[in-house]
Amino acid sequence: MTSENLSSLENSLIEAFEEFEVVDAHEHLPPEKIRLEQKVDVFTLFSHYTRVDLFASGMPREYWEKIHDPSIPLEKRWEMFAPFLKYIKYGSYARPAFIAAEEIYGFDDINEKTYKALSERIAAENKPGIYYKILREKCGIRVALTQANRTDYDLDLLIPLMPLDNYAVIQSKKDVESRAVAFGEKVKTLDDYLEVVRKGLEKWKSEGVIGIKMSSRPYKTPNRSQAAALFDSLMQNERKDLPRPHSPELMNPLYNFLVDEILKMAAELDLVVAVHTGMWGDFRFLDPQHMIPVIMRHPETKFDLYHLGVPYVREAIIMGKNFPNVWLNLCWLHIISPKIACQALDE
């Protein structure tokens, strides 16, 4: 794909890029069999990141649920969606939907005149082989790393990462017991539970998992004695439950300790640690700089910083420059803001 607006060198580089095999570093795709069971239509193209722009444009949250409900007639859903499309159409989150409509399904626009026929085409194309056709043949993707909290994939095309929180988050005694029984274990102490965690990570790796996923958060320095006391209290039913660690005040000592131990195991098992940084909600809580003490405590663990920490892009770049166990991953960055992505690459 050449352009008269580019130099001959730029055009030759683009032609070379088009021959590259791509490693898609971040997807949330289910196995193809799950995709084939879904009722898909035009709103499938707007089923992920565009919700952020739609909410920002004023769409009521109940509309979001309804436009993705196939039991509601397509026309009714379009009536709810159309008034907001004009506000997001030229944003970077919506751009992939329009590219897909044109390059995959043959429609040069998504509007009142095309949405029904486009929906029919999308449904007709939802058949065995769709992943290979789009990912491998159309996009040149050799393999995509996907994070849907499962491992039952065709590993030739989709490689899973699994959430660290599956083992680091303990809310109740029941959580511990259900994880232990999967390995025929009985857990009484914190060390017993750590052995269950290790077996869990080893099982994931045997199933093709190449990494675990965590988020950048304001982690505290791990304290084993505090963690053990909290674990014992939970197992003796002195505490009925613990909250999920989704805010700074809920980063309890047990969670902090387990995260730290799992990061050690990741190094021993050669599992890369993918780290969500930056965007979503109160993004201050996801600042990549929260990871600096963690990274320094675990020099043998490989950390892959996702999204280049946007909007803390410069800080993330310096982290990649300073730490030999940190890699910078620009996945999603170019969809959040192509301009920021280009500026980051220039810098």
N, C-alpha and C positions, 0 to 999 in steps of 0.2 A: 504494500500500500504506500505509494509515493505521493508527494505533494509538490506543486509548483512553488509553494511558499517557503519550502525548505531548501537548504543548500544540497549539493550533490553528496557531500559527506554525511549530512543528516539523513538524507534518504537512504544511503547505503547502510547506515547504522540501523535504521528502522527495518530494512529488509533483512538484515542479519538477526535482529531481535526476534523477528517473526518465525525464525527457524529454531529458536531456543526451545528446549523442553523446560517446562515450568514446574517448580515445586510450589504449590498453593499452600501457604503456611498457616491458614486459619479458616476453617469452615465449621459449620454446625449442622452438617448434612446427616440425616438418618440413613440407614441402609436403603438401597433402591427399592426393595420390596415394600418398605413403609411409604415411600413417596408414591408408589403405584397404587396404594390403597386410598390415597387422599383424593378428594374431589377438588380439582384445580381449575382456576379460571383467571381472569385478568387481575384479580386482587391478590393472587399468589405472587405476582411480580412486586407487590407492595406489602409484603408480609413480614418485613424485618426492620431495617434501620429507618425506613421512611416514616415509621410511626412517630419518631422523634420530631420530624419536621411537621407532620400532620397535627400533632398535639400543639406544637408551637404556633401553628397557623390558626388554632382555635377549635379544631375538631374535638367534640366531646368524646371522652374515653369510651362511653358505651357505644358510640358509632363504630369505633375501631373493632370492638368485639362483633358487632353485627355485620360489618362488611366482609368478615371472614367466616360467616356462618352460612354454609351452603343450603341450609333449610329455608333461608329467606330468598325470595326471588331475586335474580340477578339485577333486574330493573330497579327494584327497591333499593338494593345496595348501591347501585350507581347513583341514584338520586342523593343518597347520603354522602357519597364520596366526591362527586363532581365539583361541588362548590369550593372544595379545599384543594383540588388538584392544581388549579391555576396558581396557588400560592407556593406550591412546592415543585412545580414542573421543571424549573430551571436550576434547582439546587443539586448539589452533588449526590445527595442520597437517592434522588429520583432518577438520576441519569442512567444507572444500570438497567432500570425497568424499561426505559425507552430504547436503549441499545438492544436488549433482549427481544423486545417486540419487533424490532426491525431485522436484526441479523439472524435471529433464530426462528421467528415465526412469520416474518415477511410483511409486517405492518409498519408504515412509516410514521405513525402517530398513535396515541392512545386518547381517544375522544368519544364523544357521543355517537359518532358514526361507525366507529371501529370496535368498540368494547365487546359487543356480542360476538362478532365473527372471530375476534382475537381470543375470546374465551373458548370458543368451539375448537380453535386450532390448538390452543394450549392443552385442552382435555384430550384431543385426538393424539397428540404427541406424547402423552403420559403413558408410555408403554415400555416393556422390557428393552434395555439398551440405551435408555435416555441419558443415563449418567455418562456412559462411554461416548455417546454421540456428542454431547455438549462439552464435557470436561476434557476428554482426550482428543477427539477429532476436531472440534471447533476451537477450543481454547489452548490446545497443545499442552495440557497439564499431564505431567508424568505421574504425579501422585499428589493427593490433597490430604493435608492433616486435618482431621475432623474431630470435633469435641461435642458429642451428644450423650455422654455418660453411658456408653455401651461399647462393646468390642466385636460385635458380630458383623464384620465388614468383609467385602471382597478386598483383600489386602493388596491386590495388584493396583488398585486405584485409590482406595481410601484407607488411611492409616490413623488409628485412634490415639488421642491423648485422653487421660482421665483426670477427674478433679481431685486435687489433694484433699479438699474438704470432705470427701467421702469417708476418710479415716480421721482427719484432724478435728472435725466437728463432732463433739459428743454432747448430746442434750439430755440423755437419760441412761439408766442402767440397761434398759431395753436395747438401746443402740449398740452398746458393747456386746451384749449377749447375742444379738442377731448376727453381728459380724463374726463373732467367735464360732458360732455353730456352723457357719459355712465351711470352716476348716476343721471341724471336729474337735475344737479346743474349748477348754473351760478357763475363764479369766477370773482371777482373784486380785491380782496386783497390776500395777501400771506396767511392770516389765512383761507380764503375761500378755497384756494388750499390745505392747510394742512388737511382740513376736507375731501376733495376729496381723498387725499392720505390715510387717515384713513379708509374710506369706501372701498377703493381698497384693502387694506391689510385684512380687515375683510371679504371681498368677497373671497379672496384667501383662507383664513383659512376655510371658509365654504365649499370650494371645495376640501378640503383635503390637502392643502399646509401646511407643517410643519416648513418651514423656508424660509428665503430670502438669496440671494447670493450677495456678494459684493467682491471687490478686495482690497488688501492692497495697499494703495497709500499714498503719502505725503500730507495728509489732513491738512488743516489749522484750527485754532481755529474758531468755528462758530461765526459770527457776524450778529445778526438779523437786525440791522439797514441797514447795507450794502446790505444784501440779499433782504430786502424789497424794497430798492431803485432800485436795479437791476430788481426785479420782476415788479415793477410799470412801470419802463422804457420800459420793454418788452411789457407789456399789453397795454401801451399807444402808442405803435408803434414808440417810440422814438429810439428803437433798433430793427432791423429786426430779428436778430437771435443771438444765442450764440454758441460758439464752443463746441464740446464734450470734456469732461475732461479726455483726454487720455495722457496728459503730465503735468508735474508740473506747467508750466506757464499757463495752461488752467484750473486749479482748482479754478474756480471762486467762489466768496462769496455765491452766491445763491446755487450752488451745495453743497458746504461744509455745509451750514446751513440745507439744506434738508436731506442730509445724516444723520446728527446728530439727527434731529427730527424723522426720520424714525427708527433709532436705539432705541429711547425712546419708540416709538409705538411697536416695536418688543418685548420689555420687557413686556409691558402692555398686549400684545396679546399672550404672551408665544410662540413666534416664534424664533427659533434658527437662529442666523446669521452665515451662512457659509462664510468663507473668503478665497478667492483664494490668495495664497502667493507663492512667488518664481518664478518658471519656466515660460517661454515664453518671447521671444524677449529680450528687454533690461530689464533683470530680476532685475536690481538695483531699478527700479521703483516699483517693487512688493515685496521688502524686508518686511518681517513680522514685523520688528521693527517699521515701519510706524504706526502700529496699537496701539502701546503702549499708546500714549495720548488718543486715542479714547476709548480704553478698560478702562482706568482709569476714563474717564468722564462718563462711563456707567456701573457702577458696578452691576446693576440689569439685564443687557443684557447678554445672553449666546452667546459666540463666539466660533465657531468651526474652528480652523485654519487648512485649507486644505494643503495637500502635505508636511506637517512638514516643510514648508518654504524653501524646497530645492532650492538652495544650502546652505541656512542659517539655517541648521538643528540644530546646537547647540544653536543658538539664540532662535529659536522657542521652543526648549525643556525648556530653562530657563523661557520663557514667560509662558509656561504651569505650571511650578513649582511655579512661583511667584503669578499668578493671579487666584483667585478662580472662576472667571467667564470665564476662557479660557479652552477649551478642545483641545487636539492635535489629528488631524486626519491624518493618514498615507496613505490615498487613493492616488493612482498614484505613490507614492514614490517608491514602489517596482518595478514598470515598468520603471521608469526613471533610477534607479540604485539599483539592489538587494543588492549590497555591502553596499551602504550608508544606506539602510533600516536596514540591519542586525547590522551595527555599531551603528545606532541610538538606536535600541532596547537594545543592550548590554549596552550602556551608560545609 
